Amino acid sequence: MNYKACDVCCLPEALQTKVYKAVKRSLSASGLVGEELTEAIQNAMDSRVSDLSDTINITRLLRSVK
């Protein structure tokens, strides 16, 4: 399945968890903390998978599912 065209919420739960952890790690490393970090993570989780390519290596995560 081409997950890149999906919303993050439509991914299998295990993959959503991987995306969440990768996004949190990336955004924390960029200096976001507290409420700002929480909001940015939620925005990422509410977006399309393809929109996350500038934040995380989504291709690597999707390959781990196959």
Backbone bond lengths (Angstrom), bond angles and torsions (degrees), N, CA, C in turn:
res aa  C-N    CA-C-N  psi(-1)  N-CA   C-N-CA  omega(-1)  CA-C   N-CA-C  phi
1 M - - - 1.465 - - 1.525 109.31 -
2 N 1.317 115.95 144.13 1.457 121.28 178.62 1.530 109.19 -88.52
3 Y 1.311 115.75 89.76 1.464 120.38 -177.58 1.520 112.87 -69.49
4 K 1.321 118.96 -20.37 1.459 120.80 -177.80 1.523 112.36 -61.06
5 A 1.321 117.12 -25.72 1.463 121.06 -179.36 1.532 112.28 -87.15
6 C 1.324 117.18 -2.88 1.469 122.30 -176.19 1.526 112.29 -93.83
7 D 1.313 114.68 161.44 1.458 120.00 166.90 1.520 107.39 -77.05
8 V 1.315 117.02 151.46 1.459 120.95 -179.88 1.526 110.39 -57.35
9 C 1.313 117.66 -38.14 1.467 121.33 -178.17 1.526 113.24 -64.64
10 C 1.326 117.90 -15.50 1.470 121.94 179.46 1.525 112.40 -91.54
11 L 1.317 117.84 -5.71 1.460 121.76 179.16 1.520 110.04 -72.77
12 P 1.329 117.30 155.79 1.461 119.32 172.45 1.537 109.63 -56.97
13 E 1.309 116.27 148.43 1.464 121.22 -174.63 1.530 112.90 -55.16
14 A 1.319 116.95 -40.98 1.472 120.22 -179.82 1.527 111.13 -62.16
15 L 1.326 116.63 -38.52 1.463 120.53 178.91 1.522 111.02 -72.99
16 Q 1.327 117.44 -36.71 1.471 120.51 175.39 1.529 110.27 -58.74
17 T 1.315 116.43 -41.06 1.466 121.01 179.05 1.521 110.65 -63.08
18 K 1.330 117.13 -42.66 1.468 120.60 178.02 1.525 110.95 -63.32
19 V 1.330 116.34 -42.09 1.462 121.22 178.73 1.529 109.37 -62.88
20 Y 1.319 116.77 -46.36 1.468 121.39 179.98 1.525 110.69 -56.45
21 K 1.328 116.83 -49.03 1.464 120.80 -178.33 1.521 111.72 -64.04
22 A 1.332 117.07 -40.89 1.463 120.67 179.72 1.525 111.20 -66.93
23 V 1.326 116.55 -42.10 1.472 120.88 178.70 1.529 110.12 -64.25
24 K 1.326 116.50 -45.45 1.464 120.31 -179.63 1.525 110.66 -60.97
25 R 1.325 116.80 -44.13 1.463 121.43 179.66 1.536 110.70 -62.27
26 S 1.319 116.49 -44.77 1.460 121.53 -178.63 1.532 111.86 -66.01
27 L 1.317 116.21 -45.83 1.468 119.74 -178.39 1.524 111.70 -69.82
28 S 1.322 117.39 -35.50 1.466 120.77 176.33 1.523 110.20 -64.40
29 A 1.325 115.94 -40.52 1.465 120.60 179.44 1.524 111.64 -65.96
30 S 1.331 116.31 -25.80 1.463 119.30 179.07 1.525 112.28 -83.36
31 G 1.334 116.63 -1.28 1.459 119.95 173.59 1.519 115.86 104.64
32 L 1.309 118.18 -0.43 1.459 119.49 178.54 1.526 110.02 -74.89
33 V 1.335 115.79 141.47 1.463 121.79 179.26 1.519 109.57 -142.56
34 G 1.316 115.50 162.79 1.465 122.21 172.55 1.508 114.21 56.95
35 E 1.322 114.83 -136.26 1.464 122.75 -177.14 1.530 111.85 -58.40
36 E 1.320 116.00 -39.82 1.463 121.00 179.62 1.537 110.51 -60.92
37 L 1.324 116.65 -43.83 1.457 122.32 179.00 1.528 110.42 -65.12
38 T 1.313 116.49 -46.78 1.462 121.11 179.77 1.521 111.43 -58.30
39 E 1.320 116.73 -45.01 1.462 121.52 -179.72 1.528 111.32 -65.96
40 A 1.316 117.22 -42.08 1.464 120.66 179.94 1.535 111.06 -65.27
41 I 1.323 117.14 -39.25 1.468 120.61 177.05 1.523 109.92 -64.01
42 Q 1.317 117.21 -44.84 1.469 120.60 179.74 1.521 110.78 -62.22
43 N 1.323 116.89 -41.44 1.467 120.21 177.72 1.528 110.64 -60.53
44 A 1.324 116.55 -41.63 1.467 120.78 178.77 1.523 110.89 -64.50
45 M 1.315 116.75 -42.76 1.465 120.40 -178.62 1.531 112.00 -69.46
46 D 1.329 117.03 -20.94 1.467 122.25 178.30 1.524 112.33 -90.86
47 S 1.339 117.60 1.33 1.462 120.53 -174.76 1.522 112.15 -100.00
48 R 1.323 114.94 -178.46 1.462 121.36 174.78 1.520 108.19 -82.06
49 V 1.315 115.32 150.08 1.461 121.11 -179.48 1.531 110.39 -57.09
50 S 1.307 117.34 -43.14 1.468 121.05 -177.80 1.529 112.46 -62.73
51 D 1.324 117.70 -25.04 1.467 121.11 179.74 1.523 112.72 -74.30
52 L 1.319 117.49 -11.57 1.468 120.92 -176.88 1.521 113.30 -89.80
53 S 1.319 117.18 -3.43 1.460 119.85 -174.57 1.521 113.65 -62.98
54 D 1.323 117.91 -22.06 1.464 119.47 177.11 1.533 112.07 -85.04
55 T 1.328 117.50 -9.24 1.463 122.01 -178.61 1.520 112.15 -106.11
56 I 1.330 116.36 -41.71 1.469 121.13 -178.97 1.522 110.08 -135.16
57 N 1.316 115.59 165.85 1.461 121.11 175.69 1.526 107.79 -85.10
58 I 1.306 115.44 83.24 1.460 120.84 -174.58 1.520 111.47 -67.78
59 T 1.316 117.27 -31.27 1.470 120.43 179.28 1.522 110.73 -61.46
60 R 1.320 116.94 -42.48 1.467 121.30 178.92 1.526 110.11 -63.32
61 L 1.314 117.56 -42.68 1.464 120.27 179.01 1.522 111.65 -64.47
62 L 1.308 116.65 -41.65 1.464 119.43 -179.34 1.515 111.09 -67.53
63 R 1.325 117.82 -34.96 1.463 121.07 177.29 1.517 111.38 -64.81
64 S 1.317 117.44 -30.08 1.466 120.66 -178.29 1.525 112.07 -69.63
65 V 1.327 117.67 -14.21 1.456 122.06 -178.09 1.521 111.53 -87.08
66 K 1.306 117.30 -29.10 1.470 121.73 -175.18 1.484 112.88 -68.04
